[in-house]
Amino acid sequence: MATFTCPTDNIVAGILPETRGTKRRLYSYRWATARGRNVFYLTNGSITEVAPDGTTVTWDQVETVWWGGHAASTVTTAEAAALVAAGYTVV
């Protein structure tokens, strides 16, 4: 079986606008942290990162959700093919 890990974005925390002096300087050295992106496999076989909001995609259309920031998930052959077609890496 194939495994899939959700992509992540490296987010650099901004400077706290309400701080001054030493606190502000120390916070500016904070490193980037990874934020996982959720990936949704829809019942029509397509892949999206757009969360169901009831207008374009509803939760009834979602077959599988891979939550970003978690361990690798085992995916079926159909899911792996859809993920690769959408540009994701499946191992």
N, CA, C and O atoms as CSV, one atom per row, in Angstrom:
chain,resi,resn,atom,element,x,y,z
A,1,MET,N,N,0.839,-1.188,0.000
A,1,MET,CA,C,0.000,0.000,0.000
A,1,MET,C,C,0.884,1.253,0.000
A,1,MET,O,O,1.989,1.267,0.542
A,2,ALA,N,N,0.364,2.267,-0.612
A,2,ALA,CA,C,1.073,3.544,-0.704
A,2,ALA,C,C,0.782,4.395,0.534
A,2,ALA,O,O,-0.245,4.222,1.192
A,3,THR,N,N,1.696,5.312,0.840
A,3,THR,CA,C,1.491,6.236,1.955
A,3,THR,C,C,1.566,7.674,1.445
A,3,THR,O,O,2.266,7.979,0.480
A,4,PHE,N,N,0.835,8.533,2.114
A,4,PHE,CA,C,0.761,9.942,1.741
A,4,PHE,C,C,0.943,10.796,2.990
A,4,PHE,O,O,0.326,10.546,4.025
A,5,THR,N,N,1.796,11.804,2.876
A,5,THR,CA,C,1.980,12.794,3.934
A,5,THR,C,C,1.549,14.149,3.394
A,5,THR,O,O,1.997,14.567,2.326
A,6,CYS,N,N,0.689,14.827,4.123
A,6,CYS,CA,C,0.193,16.135,3.678
A,6,CYS,C,C,1.336,17.132,3.560
A,6,CYS,O,O,2.290,17.087,4.336
A,7,PRO,N,N,1.236,18.029,2.591
A,7,PRO,CA,C,2.268,19.063,2.464
A,7,PRO,C,C,2.198,20.058,3.621
A,7,PRO,O,O,1.173,20.186,4.290
A,8,THR,N,N,3.297,20.748,3.836
A,8,THR,CA,C,3.337,21.759,4.890
A,8,THR,C,C,3.854,23.074,4.335
A,8,THR,O,O,4.550,23.102,3.320
A,9,ASP,N,N,3.511,24.146,4.999
A,9,ASP,CA,C,4.023,25.476,4.699
A,9,ASP,C,C,4.882,25.904,5.877
A,9,ASP,O,O,4.493,25.713,7.029
A,10,ASN,N,N,6.034,26.476,5.603
A,10,ASN,CA,C,6.858,27.022,6.681
A,10,ASN,C,C,6.411,28.450,6.943
A,10,ASN,O,O,6.556,29.331,6.095
A,11,ILE,N,N,5.876,28.657,8.109
A,11,ILE,CA,C,5.329,29.956,8.483
A,11,ILE,C,C,6.293,30.627,9.461
A,11,ILE,O,O,6.633,30.057,10.498
A,12,VAL,N,N,6.722,31.820,9.129
A,12,VAL,CA,C,7.574,32.592,10.031
A,12,VAL,C,C,6.666,33.490,10.859
A,12,VAL,O,O,5.911,34.305,10.329
A,13,ALA,N,N,6.758,33.320,12.141
A,13,ALA,CA,C,5.932,34.140,13.028
A,13,ALA,C,C,6.331,35.598,12.894
A,13,ALA,O,O,7.517,35.924,12.859
A,14,GLY,N,N,5.354,36.463,12.821
A,14,GLY,CA,C,5.615,37.895,12.700
A,14,GLY,C,C,6.052,38.509,14.014
A,14,GLY,O,O,6.031,37.861,15.061
A,15,ILE,N,N,6.434,39.727,13.944
A,15,ILE,CA,C,6.849,40.452,15.152
A,15,ILE,C,C,5.598,40.904,15.896
A,15,ILE,O,O,4.638,41.372,15.284
A,16,LEU,N,N,5.615,40.764,17.184
A,16,LEU,CA,C,4.490,41.236,17.983
A,16,LEU,C,C,4.465,42.761,17.950
A,16,LEU,O,O,5.400,43.395,18.438
A,17,PRO,N,N,3.427,43.360,17.392
A,17,PRO,CA,C,3.413,44.815,17.246
A,17,PRO,C,C,3.332,45.569,18.576
A,17,PRO,O,O,3.742,46.727,18.656
A,18,GLU,N,N,2.808,44.920,19.614
A,18,GLU,CA,C,2.635,45.638,20.873
A,18,GLU,C,C,3.875,45.602,21.760
A,18,GLU,O,O,3.889,46.218,22.826
A,19,THR,N,N,4.919,44.886,21.331
A,19,THR,CA,C,6.119,44.799,22.160
A,19,THR,C,C,7.185,45.769,21.680
A,19,THR,O,O,7.196,46.191,20.523
A,20,ARG,N,N,8.070,46.109,22.584
A,20,ARG,CA,C,9.185,47.008,22.270
A,20,ARG,C,C,10.446,46.476,22.942
A,20,ARG,O,O,10.383,45.650,23.851
A,21,GLY,N,N,11.562,46.955,22.488
A,21,GLY,CA,C,12.830,46.657,23.154
A,21,GLY,C,C,13.257,45.211,23.030
A,21,GLY,O,O,13.190,44.616,21.955
A,22,THR,N,N,13.701,44.647,24.158
A,22,THR,CA,C,14.281,43.312,24.186
A,22,THR,C,C,13.295,42.246,23.731
A,22,THR,O,O,13.671,41.348,22.977
A,23,LYS,N,N,12.046,42.323,24.169
A,23,LYS,CA,C,11.049,41.323,23.771
A,23,LYS,C,C,10.891,41.277,22.261
A,23,LYS,O,O,10.841,40.195,21.676
A,24,ARG,N,N,10.814,42.421,21.634
A,24,ARG,CA,C,10.643,42.485,20.185
A,24,ARG,C,C,11.866,41.904,19.467
A,24,ARG,O,O,11.729,41.162,18.493
A,25,ARG,N,N,13.060,42.247,19.956
A,25,ARG,CA,C,14.276,41.738,19.319
A,25,ARG,C,C,14.387,40.222,19.476
A,25,ARG,O,O,14.752,39.534,18.523
A,26,LEU,N,N,14.084,39.697,20.641
A,26,LEU,CA,C,14.146,38.251,20.856
A,26,LEU,C,C,13.138,37.519,19.966
A,26,LEU,O,O,13.464,36.484,19.386
A,27,TYR,N,N,11.942,38.038,19.858
A,27,TYR,CA,C,10.896,37.390,19.061
A,27,TYR,C,C,11.258,37.390,17.578
A,27,TYR,O,O,10.824,36.509,16.837
A,28,SER,N,N,12.044,38.362,17.142
A,28,SER,CA,C,12.405,38.433,15.725
A,28,SER,C,C,13.331,37.290,15.318
A,28,SER,O,O,13.478,37.029,14.124
A,29,TYR,N,N,13.957,36.604,16.266
A,29,TYR,CA,C,14.832,35.473,15.961
A,29,TYR,C,C,14.094,34.136,15.962
A,29,TYR,O,O,14.716,33.087,15.796
A,30,ARG,N,N,12.818,34.164,16.139
A,30,ARG,CA,C,12.038,32.932,16.163
A,30,ARG,C,C,12.085,32.273,14.788
A,30,ARG,O,O,11.967,32.953,13.769
A,31,TRP,N,N,12.255,30.964,14.755
A,31,TRP,CA,C,12.391,30.228,13.504
A,31,TRP,C,C,11.024,29.913,12.904
A,31,TRP,O,O,9.992,30.016,13.567
A,32,ALA,N,N,11.050,29.533,11.648
A,32,ALA,CA,C,9.824,29.167,10.944
A,32,ALA,C,C,9.292,27.849,11.494
A,32,ALA,O,O,10.062,26.945,11.818
A,33,THR,N,N,7.985,27.751,11.594
A,33,THR,CA,C,7.350,26.520,12.043
A,33,THR,C,C,6.487,25.967,10.914
A,33,THR,O,O,5.931,26.723,10.118
A,34,ALA,N,N,6.382,24.662,10.854
A,34,ALA,CA,C,5.608,24.016,9.795
A,34,ALA,C,C,4.122,24.023,10.150
A,34,ALA,O,O,3.731,23.750,11.285
A,35,ARG,N,N,3.311,24.343,9.145
A,35,ARG,CA,C,1.853,24.290,9.290
A,35,ARG,C,C,1.336,23.328,8.227
A,35,ARG,O,O,1.548,23.542,7.033
A,36,GLY,N,N,0.669,22.287,8.653
A,36,GLY,CA,C,0.142,21.304,7.718
A,36,GLY,C,C,-1.066,21.828,6.955
A,36,GLY,O,O,-1.850,22.624,7.472
A,37,ARG,N,N,-1.199,21.367,5.716
A,37,ARG,CA,C,-2.361,21.711,4.897
A,37,ARG,C,C,-3.262,20.491,4.797
A,37,ARG,O,O,-2.781,19.389,4.532
A,38,ASN,N,N,-4.563,20.671,5.005
A,38,ASN,CA,C,-5.518,19.582,4.899
A,38,ASN,C,C,-5.794,19.291,3.433
A,38,ASN,O,O,-5.890,20.207,2.616
A,39,VAL,N,N,-5.922,18.009,3.103
A,39,VAL,CA,C,-6.203,17.586,1.739
A,39,VAL,C,C,-7.480,16.754,1.775
A,39,VAL,O,O,-7.624,15.859,2.607
A,40,PHE,N,N,-8.412,17.058,0.862
A,40,PHE,CA,C,-9.714,16.402,0.827
A,40,PHE,C,C,-9.862,15.603,-0.464
A,40,PHE,O,O,-9.592,16.120,-1.548
A,41,TYR,N,N,-10.293,14.341,-0.352
A,41,TYR,CA,C,-10.587,13.486,-1.492
A,41,TYR,C,C,-12.100,13.437,-1.620
A,41,TYR,O,O,-12.789,12.952,-0.723
A,42,LEU,N,N,-12.615,13.938,-2.732
A,42,LEU,CA,C,-14.054,14.053,-2.915
A,42,LEU,C,C,-14.638,12.802,-3.558
A,42,LEU,O,O,-13.914,12.000,-4.147
A,43,THR,N,N,-15.943,12.643,-3.441
A,43,THR,CA,C,-16.614,11.458,-3.965
A,43,THR,C,C,-16.537,11.362,-5.487
A,43,THR,O,O,-16.700,10.274,-6.039
A,44,ASN,N,N,-16.292,12.472,-6.174
A,44,ASN,CA,C,-16.162,12.434,-7.634
A,44,ASN,C,C,-14.734,12.097,-8.072
A,44,ASN,O,O,-14.441,12.105,-9.267
A,45,GLY,N,N,-13.833,11.799,-7.109
A,45,GLY,CA,C,-12.466,11.401,-7.412
A,45,GLY,C,C,-11.474,12.536,-7.501
A,45,GLY,O,O,-10.303,12.303,-7.800
A,46,SER,N,N,-11.907,13.758,-7.249
A,46,SER,CA,C,-10.989,14.897,-7.323
A,46,SER,C,C,-10.390,15.193,-5.951
A,46,SER,O,O,-10.892,14.751,-4.918
A,47,ILE,N,N,-9.297,15.959,-5.981
A,47,ILE,CA,C,-8.556,16.333,-4.774
A,47,ILE,C,C,-8.616,17.846,-4.634
A,47,ILE,O,O,-8.498,18.572,-5.622
A,48,THR,N,N,-8.800,18.324,-3.401
A,48,THR,CA,C,-8.812,19.768,-3.159
A,48,THR,C,C,-8.245,20.060,-1.776
A,48,THR,O,O,-8.266,19.202,-0.894
A,49,GLU,N,N,-7.745,21.259,-1.595
A,49,GLU,CA,C,-7.331,21.744,-0.275
A,49,GLU,C,C,-8.336,22.749,0.279
A,49,GLU,O,O,-8.141,23.303,1.361
A,50,VAL,N,N,-9.400,22.977,-0.466
A,50,VAL,CA,C,-10.437,23.919,-0.046
A,50,VAL,C,C,-11.364,23.207,0.933
A,50,VAL,O,O,-11.978,22.195,0.596
A,51,ALA,N,N,-11.458,23.735,2.129
A,51,ALA,CA,C,-12.304,23.120,3.153
A,51,ALA,C,C,-13.775,23.257,2.773
A,51,ALA,O,O,-14.187,24.292,2.250
A,52,PRO,N,N,-14.561,22.225,3.032
A,52,PRO,CA,C,-15.992,22.299,2.739
A,52,PRO,C,C,-16.645,23.439,3.503
A,52,PRO,O,O,-16.556,23.517,4.728
A,53,ASP,N,N,-17.308,24.326,2.755
A,53,ASP,CA,C,-17.955,25.474,3.381
A,53,ASP,C,C,-19.453,25.511,3.109
A,53,ASP,O,O,-20.137,26.435,3.548
A,54,GLY,N,N,-19.971,24.517,2.394
A,54,GLY,CA,C,-21.396,24.464,2.131
A,54,GLY,C,C,-21.809,25.139,0.844
A,54,GLY,O,O,-22.941,24.949,0.399
A,55,THR,N,N,-20.935,25.925,0.224
A,55,THR,CA,C,-21.307,26.585,-1.027
A,55,THR,C,C,-20.704,25.869,-2.235
A,55,THR,O,O,-21.439,25.445,-3.127
A,56,THR,N,N,-19.390,25.730,-2.276
A,56,THR,CA,C,-18.759,25.053,-3.408
A,56,THR,C,C,-18.565,23.568,-3.136
A,56,THR,O,O,-18.785,22.738,-4.019
A,57,VAL,N,N,-18.159,23.234,-1.931
A,57,VAL,CA,C,-17.966,21.837,-1.525
A,57,VAL,C,C,-18.664,21.631,-0.189
A,57,VAL,O,O,-18.512,22.435,0.730
A,58,THR,N,N,-19.428,20.550,-0.085
A,58,THR,CA,C,-20.093,20.227,1.179
A,58,THR,C,C,-19.448,18.987,1.779
A,58,THR,O,O,-18.748,18.246,1.088
A,59,TRP,N,N,-19.685,18.765,3.067
A,59,TRP,CA,C,-19.102,17.599,3.733
A,59,TRP,C,C,-19.657,16.301,3.166
A,59,TRP,O,O,-19.008,15.262,3.288
A,60,ASP,N,N,-20.832,16.323,2.552
A,60,ASP,CA,C,-21.388,15.123,1.927
A,60,ASP,C,C,-20.551,14.673,0.742
A,60,ASP,O,O,-20.561,13.494,0.389
A,61,GLN,N,N,-19.824,15.604,0.122
A,61,GLN,CA,C,-18.996,15.289,-1.038
A,61,GLN,C,C,-17.606,14.791,-0.660
A,61,GLN,O,O,-16.855,14.346,-1.527
A,62,VAL,N,N,-17.257,14.858,0.613
A,62,VAL,CA,C,-15.919,14.461,1.061
A,62,VAL,C,C,-15.920,12.978,1.410
A,62,VAL,O,O,-16.710,12.515,2.232
A,63,GLU,N,N,-15.010,12.242,0.762
A,63,GLU,CA,C,-14.886,10.812,1.047
A,63,GLU,C,C,-13.790,10.547,2.079
A,63,GLU,O,O,-13.970,9.745,2.995
A,64,THR,N,N,-12.651,11.228,1.923
A,64,THR,CA,C,-11.519,11.042,2.829
A,64,THR,C,C,-10.871,12.392,3.106
A,64,THR,O,O,-10.772,13.245,2.225
A,65,VAL,N,N,-10.433,12.567,4.348
A,65,VAL,CA,C,-9.698,13.780,4.723
A,65,VAL,C,C,-8.345,13.361,5.280
A,65,VAL,O,O,-8.255,12.490,6.145
A,66,TRP,N,N,-7.299,13.993,4.770
A,66,TRP,CA,C,-5.966,13.819,5.342
A,66,TRP,C,C,-5.640,15.129,6.040
A,66,TRP,O,O,-5.468,16.165,5.398
A,67,TRP,N,N,-5.557,15.067,7.357
A,67,TRP,CA,C,-5.320,16.274,8.155
A,67,TRP,C,C,-3.841,16.611,8.141
A,67,TRP,O,O,-2.998,15.764,8.434
A,68,GLY,N,N,-3.535,17.845,7.800
A,68,GLY,CA,C,-2.146,18.292,7.733
A,68,GLY,C,C,-1.488,18.307,9.099
A,68,GLY,O,O,-2.141,18.558,10.111
A,69,GLY,N,N,-0.187,18.037,9.122
A,69,GLY,CA,C,0.562,18.073,10.362
A,69,GLY,C,C,0.547,16.762,11.119
A,69,GLY,O,O,1.045,16.697,12.243
A,70,HIS,N,N,-0.015,15.712,10.530
A,70,HIS,CA,C,-0.064,14.408,11.187
A,70,HIS,C,C,0.833,13.423,10.451
A,70,HIS,O,O,1.402,13.747,9.409
A,71,ALA,N,N,0.952,12.241,10.989
A,71,ALA,CA,C,1.816,11.206,10.409
A,71,ALA,C,C,1.284,10.779,9.041
A,71,ALA,O,O,0.149,11.082,8.673
A,72,ALA,N,N,2.132,10.069,8.304
A,72,ALA,CA,C,1.757,9.571,6.982
A,72,ALA,C,C,0.558,8.637,7.087
A,72,ALA,O,O,0.414,7.901,8.063
A,73,SER,N,N,-0.298,8.675,6.070
A,73,SER,CA,C,-1.494,7.852,6.027
A,73,SER,C,C,-1.402,6.847,4.894
A,73,SER,O,O,-0.826,7.132,3.844
A,74,THR,N,N,-1.966,5.684,5.108
A,74,THR,CA,C,-2.045,4.684,4.058
A,74,THR,C,C,-3.208,5.044,3.143
A,74,THR,O,O,-4.300,5.352,3.620
A,75,VAL,N,N,-2.981,5.008,1.829
A,75,VAL,CA,C,-4.011,5.374,0.869
A,75,VAL,C,C,-4.268,4.211,-0.082
A,75,VAL,O,O,-3.394,3.376,-0.318
A,76,THR,N,N,-5.475,4.174,-0.620
A,76,THR,CA,C,-5.829,3.136,-1.584
A,76,THR,C,C,-5.206,3.459,-2.935
A,76,THR,O,O,-4.645,4.537,-3.134
A,77,THR,N,N,-5.312,2.516,-3.852
A,77,THR,CA,C,-4.748,2.718,-5.189
A,77,THR,C,C,-5.446,3.867,-5.909
A,77,THR,O,O,-4.791,4.665,-6.579
A,78,ALA,N,N,-6.775,3.958,-5.777
A,78,ALA,CA,C,-7.528,5.036,-6.429
A,78,ALA,C,C,-7.156,6.396,-5.842
A,78,ALA,O,O,-6.992,7.372,-6.574
A,79,GLU,N,N,-7.026,6.450,-4.513
A,79,GLU,CA,C,-6.640,7.702,-3.867
A,79,GLU,C,C,-5.227,8.100,-4.274
A,79,GLU,O,O,-4.962,9.274,-4.531
A,80,ALA,N,N,-4.319,7.126,-4.333
A,80,ALA,CA,C,-2.937,7.410,-4.734
A,80,ALA,C,C,-2.891,7.957,-6.154
A,80,ALA,O,O,-2.154,8.906,-6.423
A,81,ALA,N,N,-3.663,7.376,-7.064
A,81,ALA,CA,C,-3.689,7.850,-8.450
A,81,ALA,C,C,-4.223,9.273,-8.530
A,81,ALA,O,O,-3.698,10.090,-9.286
A,82,ALA,N,N,-5.264,9.578,-7.756
A,82,ALA,CA,C,-5.832,10.928,-7.757
A,82,ALA,C,C,-4.848,11.931,-7.165
A,82,ALA,O,O,-4.730,13.049,-7.666
A,83,LEU,N,N,-4.147,11.546,-6.112
A,83,LEU,CA,C,-3.167,12.438,-5.494
A,83,LEU,C,C,-2.012,12.731,-6.440
A,83,LEU,O,O,-1.581,13.878,-6.553
A,84,VAL,N,N,-1.509,11.715,-7.114
A,84,VAL,CA,C,-0.417,11.914,-8.066
A,84,VAL,C,C,-0.879,12.785,-9.223
A,84,VAL,O,O,-0.139,13.662,-9.671
A,85,ALA,N,N,-2.092,12.556,-9.713
A,85,ALA,CA,C,-2.632,13.372,-10.806
A,85,ALA,C,C,-2.792,14.837,-10.390
A,85,ALA,O,O,-2.694,15.738,-11.223
A,86,ALA,N,N,-3.039,15.070,-9.096
A,86,ALA,CA,C,-3.207,16.432,-8.595
A,86,ALA,C,C,-1.862,17.088,-8.260
A,86,ALA,O,O,-1.823,18.260,-7.885
A,87,GLY,N,N,-0.755,16.335,-8.394
A,87,GLY,CA,C,0.559,16.920,-8.170
A,87,GLY,C,C,1.175,16.635,-6.814
A,87,GLY,O,O,2.210,17.214,-6.486
A,88,TYR,N,N,0.583,15.772,-6.025
A,88,TYR,CA,C,1.130,15.417,-4.711
A,88,TYR,C,C,2.088,14.248,-4.840
A,88,TYR,O,O,2.082,13.541,-5.848
A,89,THR,N,N,2.906,14.045,-3.829
A,89,THR,CA,C,3.863,12.940,-3.817
A,89,THR,C,C,3.310,11.819,-2.956
A,89,THR,O,O,2.944,12.025,-1.799
A,90,VAL,N,N,3.254,10.630,-3.538
A,90,VAL,CA,C,2.806,9.442,-2.829
A,90,VAL,C,C,3.966,8.449,-2.860
A,90,VAL,O,O,4.555,8.200,-3.911
A,91,VAL,N,N,4.280,7.895,-1.712
A,91,VAL,CA,C,5.400,6.938,-1.615
A,91,VAL,C,C,4.865,5.545,-1.421
A,91,VAL,O,O,5.640,4.595,-1.317
